[in-house]
């Protein structure tokens, strides 16, 4: 199967790749070059209606299949991704701007792993049953689960196929059919997944993919009367709009939103390991991960050493063409996003931040001279209350802030509107447990960062989201439980 044609992305509805009903398209640009890569459908309500109708038609047959049979079909999708790893990885790097080494080792393998994990997890899902003895009654209470229906799955641009499959895999495993919308900024690998679905004979109508903007396409999905559940990953402001649109219809809503995550380096930390962890947390994927640790909080006794070590580590980064295996940092996802990050950098300068390194445009030689590149920035000297330390920038920007003791470290970590994740670096086990329980975040890593077990819960508190994903939590979101009370004696 040939998957290297990236110029024309199409919708995938009822098992077929089709253009938008209106025929309208949106230009798609390659971040590393700034040039037009191709087009995608500018889908509107009519396209969403077609996709929902297709999903509704397939819902009964798909939902009635056993978990084993649904898992069989999902495994074939995963296998199709794995057999075309190089094509998917190259497409992801071209479309998103991330280094090919990352696409090949992380993004695409994780997309296949998401499908395989939930294909297996559904087979082990169990129902609760309780024997209930009351005076004169002998009862059995059994909980049974059914698919919630057509699921709306809306995913972001930073980890395109990785997070798209993180949405659709549990929905499929739970017996739902899907209307999915990838980001219009990075649509290509979702279209390649549609090609794989056709090639492996995935049941038509079970998975439908519509492309377009949030206001035109995403809003039509959220507002559709026949879509009872919405799973969204993206920005906090967009999540708030989705919540307000979904609430009057009492739709199930799962929101995984932004973060302003702290990396906390205590005075007893292994400094070498902590610096490497802080470096990865701050600048992986050009800083475009909701879990990135953009606030590096360091005990005052180590602040100068950590600053020097981080500057050295940043100087070793290879920033350039995402398709070169040696590249460590690629392009930001779009010109508009680069402009937004640059505006945040200007704010940091106006707030009095000391730029230890970076924060400038880069023009790599060759084909990437017009791409959307920024050098990784490390900033010191800003108060905790500064906008730079409070707002999510979502780019290769990190700040250094000293603290005097454990109490101050916790205050700084928690005193933001977000609560998605944190990483804590200490060699003291008692301190690790004590502080982890006091950090206001959905995930706390201790002496590591970005390690995931797909069985565990994932999500945030405060403005970082609503609900939890992962393992049985994801399956339960896409199902509705019913308790059946049986009386043994039918008198």
C-alpha positions as a printed Julia matrix, in Angstrom:
491×3 Matrix{Float64}:
   0.0     0.0    0.0
   1.38    3.43  -0.99
   0.9     6.07   1.7
   3.29    8.8    0.58
   0.78   11.04  -1.24
   0.17   13.98   1.1
  -1.28   16.68  -1.15
  -5.01   15.88  -0.93
  -6.56   15.02   2.42
 -10.19   13.86   2.25
 -12.97   13.08   4.71
 -13.58    9.43   5.56
 -17.3     8.69   5.79
 -19.06    5.36   5.46
 -15.83    3.59   4.52
 -14.95    5.97   1.67
 -12.65    8.97   1.32
 -14.75   11.89   0.05
 -14.42   15.68  -0.37
 -16.52   18.18   1.55
 -20.11   18.49   0.37
 -19.44   22.12  -0.55
 -16.25   21.29  -2.39
 -14.42   23.9   -0.29
 -10.88   23.24   0.89
  -8.33   24.64   3.33
  -4.63   24.95   2.48
  -2.26   22.85   4.58
   1.27   24.14   5.13
   4.55   22.4    5.94
   5.98   24.04   9.09
   9.61   23.42   8.19
   9.39   25.23   4.86
   6.35   27.48   5.1
   5.2    26.15   1.74
   1.77   24.78   0.88
   1.72   21.04   1.37
  -1.77   20.39   0.0
  -5.42   20.81   0.9
  -7.99   19.37   3.28
 -11.8    19.56   3.23
 -13.43   22.63   4.76
 -16.17   20.5    6.29
 -19.38   22.03   7.58
 -22.6    20.87   9.23
 -23.68   18.93   6.12
 -20.53   16.83   6.24
 -20.94   16.19   9.96
 -24.56   15.15   9.33
 -23.37   12.59   6.77
 -20.74   11.26   9.15
 -23.16   11.01  12.09
 -25.73    9.26   9.9
 -23.09    6.75   8.82
 -22.01    6.19  12.42
 -25.6     5.72  13.62
 -26.24    3.15  10.91
 -23.18    1.15  11.96
 -23.77    1.49  15.71
 -26.06   -1.49  16.22
 -23.9    -4.05  14.47
 -20.61   -2.76  15.93
 -21.92   -2.42  19.47
 -23.33   -5.95  19.42
 -20.02   -7.53  18.47
 -18.08   -9.24  21.22
 -15.02   -7.41  22.59
 -12.89  -10.1   20.96
 -14.24   -9.35  17.48
 -14.01   -5.58  17.93
 -10.47   -6.12  19.17
  -9.66   -8.17  16.08
 -10.59   -5.26  13.81
  -8.66   -2.79  15.96
  -5.59   -5.02  15.88
  -5.73   -4.95  12.08
  -5.68   -1.15  12.16
  -2.69   -1.24  14.51
  -0.91   -3.71  12.26
  -1.54   -1.48   9.25
   0.11    1.43  11.06
   3.08   -0.68  12.06
   3.58   -2.07   8.56
   3.71    1.48   7.24
   5.74    2.98  10.09
   8.21    4.85   7.88
   5.48    6.4    5.72
   3.46    7.49   8.76
   6.53    8.88  10.54
   7.67   10.85   7.51
   4.17   12.24   6.99
   3.9    13.24  10.66
   7.21   15.07  10.58
   6.39   16.88   7.33
   2.9    17.84   8.52
   3.76   18.77  12.12
   7.41   19.9   12.0
   8.63   17.45  14.65
  11.91   15.54  14.22
  11.63   12.31  12.25
  13.45   10.45  15.01
  10.64   11.35  17.42
   7.87   10.47  14.97
   9.48    7.12  14.24
  10.31    6.14  17.82
   7.41    7.67  19.77
   4.41    9.12  17.94
   3.61    6.41  15.42
   4.46    3.39  17.62
   2.3     4.89  20.39
  -0.61    5.31  17.97
  -0.5     1.59  17.18
  -0.02    0.79  20.87
  -3.16    2.77  21.77
  -5.25    0.59  19.46
  -3.66   -2.63  20.68
  -3.99   -1.69  24.35
  -7.7    -0.9   24.23
  -8.4    -3.87  21.97
  -7.04   -6.0   24.81
  -8.46   -3.94  27.67
 -12.03   -4.4   26.44
 -11.62   -8.17  26.66
 -10.86   -7.88  30.37
 -13.61   -5.43  31.27
 -15.94   -6.96  33.83
 -19.39   -6.22  35.18
 -20.21   -5.93  38.88
 -22.69   -8.32  40.48
 -23.95   -8.24  44.08
 -26.02  -10.82  45.94
 -28.56   -8.82  47.96
 -30.49  -10.53  50.75
 -33.36   -8.54  52.26
 -36.14   -9.76  54.56
 -38.28  -11.96  52.35
 -36.2   -11.28  49.22
 -33.19  -12.91  47.6
 -31.88  -10.61  44.87
 -29.02  -10.3   42.45
 -27.95   -6.83  41.3
 -26.01   -6.9   38.06
 -24.49   -3.9   36.31
 -24.37   -4.1   32.54
 -22.76   -1.53  30.23
 -23.75   -0.48  26.77
 -22.04    1.87  24.3
 -23.05    5.48  24.84
 -23.67    5.87  21.1
 -21.94    7.96  18.46
 -18.85    9.5   20.03
 -17.4    12.84  18.96
 -13.61   12.68  19.24
 -11.7    15.93  18.69
  -7.9    15.86  18.87
  -5.11   18.48  18.75
  -2.17   19.21  16.46
   0.79   18.63  18.75
   0.73   14.8   18.75
  -1.58   14.25  15.79
  -1.97   10.49  15.3
  -0.84    9.65  18.85
  -3.71   11.62  20.42
  -6.27   10.9   17.7
  -5.91    7.17  18.38
  -5.92    7.85  22.14
  -9.45    9.16  21.59
 -10.84    6.69  19.09
  -9.32    3.47  20.49
 -11.31    3.32  23.77
 -14.46    4.47  22.0
 -14.16    1.67  19.46
 -13.33   -0.86  22.16
 -16.37    0.23  24.2
 -18.65   -0.43  21.22
 -19.2     3.16  20.1
 -19.01    4.38  16.55
 -17.13    7.59  15.92
 -17.15   10.95  14.23
 -13.59   12.18  14.71
 -12.02   15.53  13.9
  -8.25   15.87  13.81
  -6.74   19.33  13.95
  -6.98   21.18  10.64
  -3.33   22.17  11.18
  -2.08   18.56  11.06
  -4.6    16.4    9.15
  -2.37   14.11   7.12
  -1.8    11.06   9.32
  -5.5    10.78  10.18
  -6.11   10.59   6.43
  -3.43    7.92   6.16
  -5.24    6.01   8.91
  -8.4     6.18   6.79
  -6.44    4.65   3.9
  -5.26    1.86   6.18
  -8.84    1.29   7.38
  -9.98    0.85   3.79
  -7.06   -1.44   3.0
  -7.64   -3.77   5.99
 -11.41   -3.89   5.52
 -12.37   -2.04   8.7
 -16.19   -2.09   8.97
 -17.61    0.92   7.05
 -19.29    3.6    9.13
 -17.72    2.59  12.43
 -14.93    5.17  12.14
 -15.69    8.45  10.37
 -13.23   11.32  10.04
 -14.22   14.87   9.1
 -11.67   17.62   8.55
 -12.12   21.34   9.02
 -11.94   24.19  11.51
 -13.17   24.24  15.07
 -15.95   26.79  14.49
 -17.28   25.07  11.36
 -16.6    21.38  11.96
 -15.85   20.89  15.62
 -18.81   22.97  16.74
 -21.12   21.0   14.43
 -19.96   17.76  16.08
 -20.37   19.08  19.62
 -23.8    20.49  18.87
 -25.18   17.52  16.95
 -28.26   16.04  18.6
 -27.18   12.47  17.79
 -23.71   12.75  19.36
 -24.17   12.14  23.11
 -20.49   12.11  24.12
 -17.59   14.47  23.36
 -13.95   13.7   24.09
 -11.69   16.7   23.46
  -8.0    17.44  23.9
  -6.81   20.98  23.27
  -6.62   24.48  24.69
  -8.42   25.56  27.83
 -10.36   28.38  26.15
 -11.64   26.01  23.46
 -12.53   23.46  26.14
 -14.6    26.09  27.94
 -16.55   26.81  24.75
 -17.16   23.11  24.18
 -18.36   22.67  27.76
 -20.81   25.56  27.45
 -22.13   24.22  24.13
 -22.49   20.64  25.4
 -23.96   21.38  28.82
 -27.54   22.32  27.81
 -27.9    18.93  26.11
 -26.36   17.08  29.09
 -23.76   15.44  26.85
 -21.01   13.43  28.46
 -17.92   15.6   28.16
 -14.27   14.67  28.67
 -11.83   17.58  28.45
  -8.05   17.3   28.55
  -6.81   20.88  28.44
  -3.77   23.06  29.03
  -1.01   23.1   31.58
   1.66   25.28  33.13
   3.56   22.44  34.69
   6.37   22.73  37.25
   9.63   20.83  37.31
  10.73   20.94  40.97
  14.4    20.32  41.75
  15.02   19.9   45.47
  18.36   20.49  47.19
  18.93   16.73  47.58
  18.25   15.91  43.93
  20.62   14.07  41.62
  21.51   17.24  39.75
  22.7    15.62  36.54
  19.54   13.53  36.23
  17.31   16.43  37.24
  18.79   18.77  34.65
  18.38   16.18  31.92
  14.78   15.63  33.02
  14.08   19.37  33.12
  15.63   19.79  29.69
  13.48   17.06  28.15
  10.35   18.29  29.9
  10.84   21.87  28.71
  11.84   21.4   25.07
  10.52   18.07  23.79
   8.38   18.47  20.67
   9.44   22.15  20.53
   7.74   22.6   23.91
   4.42   21.79  22.26
   3.15   19.15  24.7
   0.52   19.9   27.33
   2.73   18.0   29.81
   5.87   20.07  29.18
   7.52   21.49  32.29
   7.84   25.14  31.37
   8.39   26.33  34.97
  11.65   25.02  36.4
  11.62   25.58  40.17
  15.05   25.08  41.75
  16.3    25.18  45.31
  18.27   28.4   45.76
  21.46   26.47  46.6
  21.42   24.84  43.15
  19.99   27.59  40.94
  23.3    28.74  39.41
  24.53   25.21  38.76
  21.24   24.17  37.18
  21.21   27.32  35.03
  24.74   26.65  33.73
  24.05   22.98  33.07
  20.81   23.77  31.23
  22.51   26.4   29.07
  25.14   23.86  28.09
  22.55   21.21  27.33
  20.54   23.65  25.19
  23.68   24.65  23.28
  24.09   21.01  22.25
  20.68   20.85  20.6
  20.52   20.41  16.84
  17.69   22.61  15.55
  16.8    22.17  11.91
  15.18   20.08   9.2
  12.73   17.63  10.82
  13.54   15.02   8.18
  17.2    14.82   9.24
  17.82   11.99  11.71
  20.23   14.17  13.72
  17.65   16.93  14.34
  16.6    17.27  17.99
  14.21   20.21  17.58
  12.15   20.94  14.51
   9.8    23.72  13.49
   6.85   25.14  15.4
   3.59   23.92  13.93
   2.57   27.07  12.06
   3.47   30.66  11.35
   0.57   31.85  13.49
   1.74   29.76  16.43
   5.32   31.0   16.06
   4.0    34.57  16.14
   2.04   33.78  19.3
   5.13   32.35  21.03
   7.2    35.35  19.92
   4.6    37.66  21.46
   4.99   35.76  24.74
   8.77   36.13  24.5
   8.35   39.88  24.05
   6.14   39.96  27.13
   8.89   38.2   29.07
  11.38   40.88  27.99
   8.99   43.66  29.01
   8.51   41.97  32.4
  12.26   42.15  32.98
  13.23   38.56  32.24
  16.93   37.77  31.72
  17.32   35.58  28.62
  20.13   33.17  29.41
  19.85   31.77  25.89
  17.53   31.54  22.89
  14.22   33.1   22.02
  15.19   34.12  18.49
  14.1    33.1   15.01
  16.28   30.56  13.24
  16.64   30.1    9.48
  18.24   26.7    8.83
  20.13   26.39   5.58
  18.6    24.7    2.57
  14.93   23.89   2.16
  13.98   25.06   5.67
  15.16   28.66   5.38
  11.56   29.96   5.44
  10.29   27.59   8.12
   8.8    28.4   11.53
  11.82   27.89  13.78
  12.71   29.41  17.16
  15.75   28.8   19.31
  14.91   27.27  22.73
  14.67   30.01  25.34
  15.71   29.87  29.01
  14.64   32.87  31.09
  15.6    33.89  34.61
  14.72   36.68  36.98
  10.95   36.86  36.59
   8.65   36.98  39.62
   6.28   34.09  40.06
   3.35   36.4   39.39
   4.69   37.43  35.96
   2.44   36.61  33.02
   5.25   34.49  31.57
   5.08   32.25  34.65
   1.29   32.09  34.66
   0.15   31.65  31.05
   0.56   28.57  28.88
   2.98   29.47  26.07
   3.17   26.05  24.37
   6.55   26.61  22.81
  10.28   26.1   23.51
  10.29   28.51  26.45
  11.18   27.74  30.07
  11.72   29.89  33.14
  13.98   29.37  36.14
  12.67   30.34  39.58
  14.47   29.78  42.91
  12.82   28.7   46.15
  14.09   28.52  49.71
  12.32   25.5   51.18
   9.75   22.78  50.62
   6.84   24.97  51.64
   7.75   27.65  49.11
   8.3    25.06  46.38
   4.78   23.73  46.88
   3.31   27.23  46.9
   5.02   28.1   43.62
   4.03   24.78  42.05
   0.35   25.16  42.93
  -0.17   28.89  42.53
  -1.34   28.78  38.89
  -4.75   28.19  37.32
  -3.64   24.87  35.84
  -3.07   21.45  37.38
  -2.15   18.91  34.73
   1.22   17.46  35.72
   4.43   18.02  37.64
   7.82   16.41  38.01
   9.67   16.3   41.31
  13.36   15.56  41.68
  14.55   14.36  45.08
  16.43   11.39  46.53
  14.38   11.44  49.73
  11.52    8.94  49.52
   9.61   10.45  52.43
   9.81   13.89  50.84
   8.76   12.49  47.47
   5.58   10.98  48.89
   4.82   13.94  51.13
   5.18   16.52  48.38
   3.52   14.46  45.65
   0.31   14.3   47.67
   0.3    18.08  48.07
   0.99   19.01  44.45
  -2.23   19.99  42.7
  -1.9    17.95  39.5
  -3.43   14.94  37.83
  -0.02   13.33  37.31
   3.14   13.68  39.4
   6.37   12.13  38.17
   9.16   11.59  40.67
  12.71   11.48  39.28
  11.37   11.01  35.75
   9.11   12.67  33.19
   6.6    11.59  30.54
   6.54    7.91  31.44
   3.08    6.41  30.92
   1.36    3.16  31.8
  -1.82    3.1   29.72
  -3.69    1.37  32.53
  -3.4     4.39  34.81
  -5.67    7.43  34.99
  -4.72   10.58  33.12
  -6.19   14.07  33.31
  -5.96   17.35  35.14
  -7.48   19.52  37.85
  -8.46   23.19  37.89
  -8.28   24.67  34.38
  -6.46   21.63  33.03
  -9.55   19.59  32.37
 -12.6    17.61  33.32
 -12.67   13.85  33.77
 -10.04   11.16  33.4
  -8.71    9.03  30.57
  -6.67    5.84  30.59
  -7.45    2.18  31.14
 -10.9     1.43  32.47
 -11.64    5.16  32.91
 -11.6     5.65  29.14
 -13.79    2.62  28.53
 -16.31    3.73  31.16
 -16.57    7.2   29.65
 -17.79    5.74  26.37
 -20.35    3.47  28.06
 -23.54    3.88  30.05
 -24.09    1.49  32.98
 -27.47    0.04  33.89
 -28.19   -1.81  37.11
 -30.51   -4.83  36.75
 -32.08   -6.09  39.95
 -33.19   -9.75  39.66
 -35.42  -11.5   42.16
 -34.81  -15.22  42.27
 -38.3   -16.07  43.46
 -40.8   -14.77  40.88
 -43.79  -14.95  43.29
